Amino acid sequence: MFAHHREREQPIFSARAHVFQIDPATKRNWIPASKHAVTVSFFYDANRNVYRIISVGGTKAIINCTVTPSMTFTKTSQKFGQWADSRANTVYGLGFATEQQLHQFSEKFKEVKDAARLAREKSQDKELANTALNIAAPQDLSDELQSPPVMCVNGPEDKLFRSQSADITLSSEKERIKKMLSEGSICEMNLETEFFTLQDSNAKLVAALHEANANVEQWKKQLAAYQEETERLREHVAELEAHGGQGPSDLLKDELTQSLEELEALLKAKDEEIHILQSKKADYQEMEHDRDEAIHRLREMEMRNSELERRIQNTEQNLSNTLEDRDRMDNEIQRAIEILDIKIFDLNDLRQSLLKLIEK
């Protein structure tokens, strides 16, 4: 069934990514769907004119999603994107190794979505002109995938000098280290996402601070001008009052007093704005501290991943050496068995000869 299904469904684009699914309980946290990066492909079914996104891990379908015009692929960071599948009632997330791979997948997603929209419109037009089409539902990929048969050899040779405990220990150690490396990669990706978010917020805050500093300089100039104007008006009022009868009228005094009060209120408002900007500057310094901590944590995670990779390489090398020793031992055992067979055959011939001599 799987081979026949692939004959009518052709891949059009593939990429390597870490696959995640949203936690159905919280709808907030991501759950890894694969232990390592897997191939995520777009497939096109020419018979049904349907596009699908498929990813297989071992014998299990991690993603089996039919692309619809209503779907939208959203980039949440420089290396991570997601989309919702209403049919499966879940949200898929993909973590790529580079920003370029994420961009290529996003562009291909848009192309496939537009092609799916055109295919739906064409199908609707055809339904209006002809009878309704019965479109078969896509088969579940998990039913089509079958595990390969496991070959077992039962013989006396396989039971001799088997170091099963050593093989099990090496295999479990290898799986444990791979699991640690996978968890480290996920933590690194989360830290990288947090770092890029902090970096974006930092850039916005720096721009706002520069703009605020420019406004402060402008307000200081205006404040100095207002102060000069206030002093000039005060001197003018004092001069008029000193001349007695030549002083201004009560109306002019009221206007000057009102102007003076307005200028003082404006000065007070500008001082409050300056204090607000100074408090924002303190927030900016705290944001820089958080960014430095995120960078430090990211570097520590990179060092830890390097150490885990080195340990995996050593374990794989030890496993390879152990397998070579076991194969060499199996060959020697096989040769010994062949020699024993020959000796047994010779002994059997000797026994037959002795029986003939006794009978004579």
Disulfide bonds with the S-S distance in Angstrom:
none
